[in-house]
């Protein structure tokens, strides 16, 4: 448990010193997924606030995406959404991102039970498993990001 508190302290320091871009890079180094991103919900559109690509190929921010075309649409104010293999996930049999993003972990960034700011997500073109401990870590640090977002 002490390791978790140490990791949270490290995350807070990175967030304070390097802002959201540094925080996304920190989180991306911990996860098996290629991308770590924050999306803001703006009506029916998801706006990319920041993204870190482990391979350094994505330039942030990405173009706005209709919410119903985004896997973020499954994230609710008090409910995360996880699909380790979108291609075999029956919930996503007809989803727009199927075959493009094949692993997705989305956690809500909420300012209360009814107001969803957006999502913190890990994504990959390949199926990926996020270890339970890393998922719990993301749950603990997600609220910390809200103070650094508009």
C-alpha positions as CSV (number, residue, x, y, z in Angstrom):
1,X,0.0,0.0,0.0
2,X,2.9,2.4,0.7
3,X,4.0,2.0,-2.9
4,X,0.6,3.2,-4.0
5,X,0.9,6.3,-1.8
6,X,4.4,6.9,-3.2
7,X,3.2,6.6,-6.7
8,X,0.4,9.1,-6.0
9,X,2.9,11.5,-4.5
10,X,5.1,11.1,-7.7
11,X,2.1,11.7,-9.9
12,X,1.1,14.9,-8.0
13,X,4.7,16.2,-8.3
14,X,4.7,15.5,-12.1
15,X,1.3,17.2,-12.5
16,X,2.4,20.2,-10.5
17,X,5.7,20.6,-12.3
18,X,4.7,19.5,-15.9
19,X,1.0,19.9,-16.1
20,X,-1.4,17.7,-17.9
21,X,1.0,16.7,-20.7
22,X,3.6,15.5,-18.2
23,X,0.9,13.7,-16.2
24,X,-0.3,11.9,-19.4
25,X,3.3,10.8,-20.2
26,X,3.8,9.6,-16.6
27,X,0.6,7.5,-16.8
28,X,1.5,6.2,-20.2
29,X,4.8,4.9,-19.0
30,X,3.0,2.8,-16.4
31,X,0.4,1.2,-18.7
32,X,0.6,-1.4,-21.5
33,X,-1.5,0.8,-23.8
34,X,0.0,2.9,-26.5
35,X,-2.1,6.0,-25.8
36,X,-3.1,7.9,-22.7
37,X,-5.6,10.7,-23.2
38,X,-8.0,13.1,-21.7
39,X,-11.2,14.0,-23.6
40,X,-13.7,16.7,-22.6
41,X,-17.4,16.3,-23.3
42,X,-18.8,19.4,-25.1
43,X,-22.4,18.7,-25.9
44,X,-22.4,15.8,-28.3
45,X,-18.7,16.1,-29.1
46,X,-15.6,14.8,-27.4
47,X,-12.7,17.3,-27.5
48,X,-9.2,16.0,-27.0
49,X,-7.5,17.9,-24.2
50,X,-4.3,16.0,-24.5
51,X,-2.8,12.7,-25.6
52,X,0.5,10.9,-25.1
53,X,1.5,8.4,-27.7
54,X,4.2,6.1,-26.5
55,X,5.6,6.0,-30.0
56,X,5.6,9.8,-30.3
57,X,3.5,9.8,-33.5
58,X,0.4,11.7,-32.4
59,X,0.3,15.4,-32.4
60,X,-2.1,16.8,-29.7
61,X,-4.9,17.7,-29.8
62,X,-6.8,15.3,-32.0
63,X,-9.8,16.5,-34.0
64,X,-13.2,16.7,-32.3
65,X,-15.1,13.4,-32.4
66,X,-18.9,12.9,-32.3
67,X,-19.6,11.4,-28.9
68,X,-21.4,8.4,-30.3
69,X,-18.3,7.6,-32.5
70,X,-16.1,7.6,-29.4
71,X,-15.6,4.7,-26.9
72,X,-15.8,7.5,-24.3
73,X,-19.6,7.5,-24.9
74,X,-19.8,4.4,-22.7
75,X,-18.2,6.3,-19.7
76,X,-20.8,7.7,-17.3
77,X,-20.2,10.2,-14.4
78,X,-19.8,7.5,-11.8
79,X,-19.0,4.5,-14.1
80,X,-15.9,3.6,-16.0
81,X,-15.9,1.5,-19.1
82,X,-13.3,-1.2,-20.0
83,X,-12.9,-3.4,-23.0
84,X,-9.7,-5.4,-23.2
85,X,-10.6,-6.7,-26.7
86,X,-13.1,-4.6,-28.7
87,X,-13.1,-7.1,-31.5
88,X,-14.6,-9.8,-29.2
89,X,-16.7,-7.5,-27.0
90,X,-20.4,-8.0,-27.9
91,X,-21.2,-4.6,-26.4
92,X,-19.2,-3.0,-29.2
93,X,-20.2,-5.3,-32.1
94,X,-21.3,-2.3,-34.3
95,X,-19.2,0.5,-32.8
96,X,-17.5,3.0,-35.0
97,X,-14.1,2.4,-33.4
98,X,-14.1,-1.4,-33.7
99,X,-10.9,-2.4,-35.4
100,X,-9.3,1.0,-34.9
101,X,-9.1,1.0,-31.1
102,X,-9.0,-2.6,-29.8
103,X,-8.4,-2.0,-26.1
104,X,-10.0,0.8,-24.1
105,X,-10.0,1.8,-20.4
106,X,-12.1,5.0,-19.8
107,X,-12.5,6.6,-16.4
108,X,-14.9,9.4,-15.7
109,X,-13.6,12.9,-14.9
110,X,-16.6,14.2,-13.0
111,X,-17.5,17.2,-11.0
112,X,-20.4,15.5,-9.2
113,X,-22.7,12.6,-9.9
114,X,-24.5,14.3,-12.8
115,X,-21.7,16.4,-14.4
116,X,-19.3,14.5,-16.6
117,X,-16.3,16.7,-17.6
118,X,-14.9,14.0,-19.8
119,X,-12.7,10.9,-19.6
120,X,-9.2,9.8,-18.7
121,X,-8.5,6.9,-21.0
122,X,-5.9,4.3,-22.0
123,X,-6.2,3.0,-25.6
124,X,-4.4,0.7,-28.0
125,X,-4.8,-0.6,-31.5
126,X,-4.1,-4.1,-30.0
127,X,-6.0,-6.0,-27.4
128,X,-4.5,-5.2,-24.0
129,X,-5.1,-6.1,-20.3
130,X,-4.7,-3.3,-17.7
131,X,-3.6,-4.9,-14.4
132,X,-6.1,-4.4,-11.6
133,X,-3.6,-2.4,-9.5
134,X,-3.0,0.0,-12.3
135,X,-6.8,0.4,-12.8
136,X,-7.2,1.2,-9.1
137,X,-4.3,3.7,-9.4
138,X,-6.1,5.5,-12.3
139,X,-9.3,5.6,-10.2
140,X,-7.4,7.4,-7.4
141,X,-5.6,9.9,-9.5
142,X,-8.4,10.8,-12.0
143,X,-10.0,13.4,-9.6
144,X,-6.6,15.1,-9.2
145,X,-6.6,16.0,-12.9
146,X,-9.8,18.1,-12.7
147,X,-8.1,21.0,-10.9
148,X,-5.7,21.2,-13.9
149,X,-8.4,21.3,-16.6
150,X,-10.6,24.2,-17.7
